[in-house]
């Protein structure tokens, strides 16, 4: 039998308020061949109490507890290492998937022999109220195009380990997902979008993604320290990031 198992990667830190919604959105998938690996990053809240109740109901849910707080990149990488699935998918503990997300996207990847895919996604506020902003990324991305903006929402990304093997997040403080897509696109020519809204991103009031200045700072550090670009080249791509953010509003 061809391995079509999807390993869903979910770090958990101070996630008690929204993690039930995130887990429910995986349980409600029309595609049933998945495992959900949740990594507790030494969270001080009671989210594990909630997670353990779900594990009692569904053995496809796995909890890994870290002994010290190590950050999202380490948590995700531990989950990737333990993953048994052909496909690696990402869902943060405050985001949501629409019910046909895995079914539609996995079939898209099989039909198109796609190593890395992503999709459009909706946005909600911290209280779950739908916002008017819908993110529609380009239908095809190269490494050079992705340098100009992180078009790929982490909650929408899936990659195929049969094509590229297991690829881990670089151990940088922020923007690990952006760095991962760039890392994958050094291995393949293109990443492809399925042109459908398949997920819902929750915009948290104090998140990095809601703080534009911090976001740009971490993008610059990604270019400079991880991609090893010169100052001039880093500023060039940072300028592109700013331009695209302004024009996409």
C-alpha positions in Angstrom: 0.0 0.0 0.0 1.3 3.5 -0.9 1.9 5.5 2.2 -0.5 8.4 2.3 -0.3 9.1 6.0 -0.1 12.8 6.9 1.8 13.7 10.0 0.4 16.9 11.4 3.0 19.0 13.4 1.7 21.1 16.3 3.8 22.9 18.9 2.1 23.8 22.1 3.0 26.7 24.3 0.4 28.7 26.3 -2.1 27.2 23.9 -4.9 26.4 26.4 -7.4 29.0 25.1 -7.5 27.8 21.4 -5.9 24.3 21.2 -9.3 22.5 21.4 -10.4 24.3 18.2 -7.2 23.4 16.4 -7.4 19.8 17.4 -11.1 19.6 16.5 -10.3 20.9 13.0 -8.0 18.0 12.5 -10.4 15.5 13.9 -13.1 16.9 11.6 -11.0 16.3 8.4 -12.7 14.2 5.7 -9.3 12.7 5.1 -8.8 10.3 7.9 -5.3 8.9 7.4 -3.4 11.2 9.7 -1.5 11.4 12.9 -1.3 14.5 15.0 1.9 15.0 16.9 1.7 17.7 19.6 4.9 18.9 21.2 4.5 20.5 24.6 7.3 23.1 24.8 7.4 23.1 28.6 4.3 25.2 28.6 3.3 26.7 32.0 -0.5 26.5 31.3 -2.8 23.5 31.6 -3.1 22.7 27.8 -1.8 19.2 28.4 -4.8 18.4 30.5 -7.0 19.2 27.4 -4.7 17.3 25.0 -4.7 14.1 27.2 -8.5 14.1 27.0 -8.3 14.0 23.2 -5.7 11.2 23.3 -8.1 9.1 25.3 -10.7 9.6 22.5 -8.4 9.2 19.5 -5.1 7.3 19.5 -3.9 9.1 16.3 -3.1 12.0 18.6 0.4 11.8 20.2 1.8 14.1 22.9 5.6 14.7 23.3 6.6 16.7 26.4 9.9 18.6 26.4 11.8 18.9 29.6 12.7 22.6 29.0 11.3 25.4 26.8 13.2 25.2 23.6 11.3 27.2 21.1 9.0 26.4 18.1 11.7 25.3 15.7 13.0 22.6 18.2 9.5 21.5 19.0 8.5 21.1 15.4 11.8 19.3 14.5 11.2 16.8 17.3 7.8 16.1 15.9 9.1 15.8 12.3 11.8 13.3 13.6 9.0 11.2 15.2 6.6 11.5 12.2 5.7 8.3 10.4 3.8 10.0 7.6 4.8 10.5 4.0 3.4 14.0 4.2 4.5 16.6 6.7 1.8 19.2 7.5 1.9 22.1 9.9 -0.9 23.5 12.1 -0.2 25.9 15.0 -2.3 25.5 18.2 -4.3 28.7 17.6 -5.1 28.1 13.9 -7.8 26.0 12.1 -8.2 23.8 9.0 -11.4 23.6 6.9 -12.8 20.1 6.9 -11.6 19.2 3.3 -8.1 20.7 3.7 -6.1 17.4 3.7 -8.4 15.6 1.2 -8.2 18.4 -1.3 -4.5 19.2 -0.8 -3.1 15.7 -0.8 -5.0 14.8 -3.9 -3.6 18.0 -5.5 -0.1 17.0 -4.6 -0.5 13.4 -6.0 -2.1 14.7 -9.2 0.7 17.2 -9.8 3.6 15.2 -8.3 4.2 18.2 -6.0 6.9 18.2 -3.3 5.7 21.3 -1.5 2.2 22.8 -1.6 0.3 25.5 0.1 -3.1 27.2 -0.2 -5.1 30.3 0.3 -6.4 31.0 3.8 -8.9 33.1 5.7 -8.2 35.2 8.8 -10.0 35.6 12.1 -9.3 37.8 15.1 -8.3 36.5 18.6 -12.0 36.0 19.5 -12.7 33.9 16.3 -14.5 36.6 14.4 -14.0 36.4 10.7 -12.0 39.2 9.1 -12.4 40.4 5.6 -8.8 39.7 4.6 -8.2 36.5 2.6 -4.6 35.6 1.8 -4.1 34.5 -1.9 -0.5 33.7 -2.6 1.0 33.2 -6.1 0.1 29.9 -7.7 3.8 29.0 -8.2 6.9 29.9 -6.3 10.6 29.6 -6.8 13.4 30.2 -4.3 14.1 33.7 -5.8 10.4 34.7 -5.7 10.0 33.5 -2.2 12.9 35.7 -1.0 10.8 38.7 -1.9 8.0 37.7 0.5 7.0 34.8 2.7 3.9 33.9 0.7 3.4 30.5 2.3 1.2 30.4 5.4 2.7 27.8 7.7 -0.8 26.5 8.5 -1.3 25.7 4.8 2.1 24.0 4.0 2.6 20.3 3.3 5.7 18.6 1.9 6.2 15.1 0.6 9.1 13.2 2.2 9.0 10.6 -0.7 10.3 13.3 -2.9 12.6 15.4 -0.7 13.1 13.4 2.5 12.5 14.8 5.9 13.6 18.5 6.0 13.9 20.2 9.3 13.4 23.8 10.4 16.6 25.8 10.9 17.3 26.5 14.5 16.8 30.3 14.4 14.8 32.4 16.9 12.1 33.6 14.6 10.9 33.1 11.0 11.8 29.3 11.1 8.9 28.5 8.7 10.1 31.0 6.1 13.6 29.6 6.4 12.2 26.1 5.9 10.4 26.9 2.7 13.6 28.6 1.3 15.6 25.5 2.4 13.1 23.2 0.5 13.1 25.4 -2.6 16.9 25.0 -2.8 16.1 21.3 -3.4 13.2 21.7 -5.9 12.4 24.0 -8.7 8.8 25.0 -7.7 6.3 25.0 -4.9 2.6 25.0 -6.0 -0.6 26.5 -4.5 -4.0 24.9 -4.6 -6.2 27.9 -5.3 -8.7 27.3 -2.6 -9.3 28.6 1.0 -8.4 25.6 3.1 -7.4 27.1 6.5 -8.0 29.9 8.9 -5.3 31.9 10.5 -5.9 33.5 13.9 -4.3 37.0 14.2 -3.2 37.4 17.8 -2.9 40.9 19.2 0.7 40.6 20.4 2.0 38.1 17.8 5.1 38.7 15.7 3.0 38.6 12.5 0.8 41.4 13.8 3.9 43.6 14.6 5.2 44.7 11.2 8.4 46.3 12.5 9.5 43.2 14.4 8.6 41.0 11.4 10.8 43.1 9.1 13.7 42.9 11.6 13.5 39.1 11.8 13.3 38.9 8.0 16.5 40.9 7.7 18.2 38.7 10.2 17.1 35.6 8.2 18.6 37.0 5.1 21.8 38.2 6.8 22.6 35.3 9.2 20.9 32.2 7.8 21.0 32.9 4.0 24.4 34.5 4.5 23.6 37.4 2.2 25.6 40.6 2.2 24.1 43.8 3.8 23.2 45.2 0.4 21.5 41.9 -0.7 19.7 41.6 2.6 18.4 45.2 2.3 17.4 44.5 -1.3 15.2 41.6 -0.3 13.9 43.4 2.8 12.8 46.3 0.6 10.9 43.8 -1.6 9.2 42.4 1.5 8.1 45.9 2.5 6.9 46.7 -1.0 4.8 43.6 -1.3 3.3 43.9 2.1 2.3 47.5 1.3 0.9 46.7 -2.1 -1.0 43.6 -0.9 -3.0 45.4 1.7 
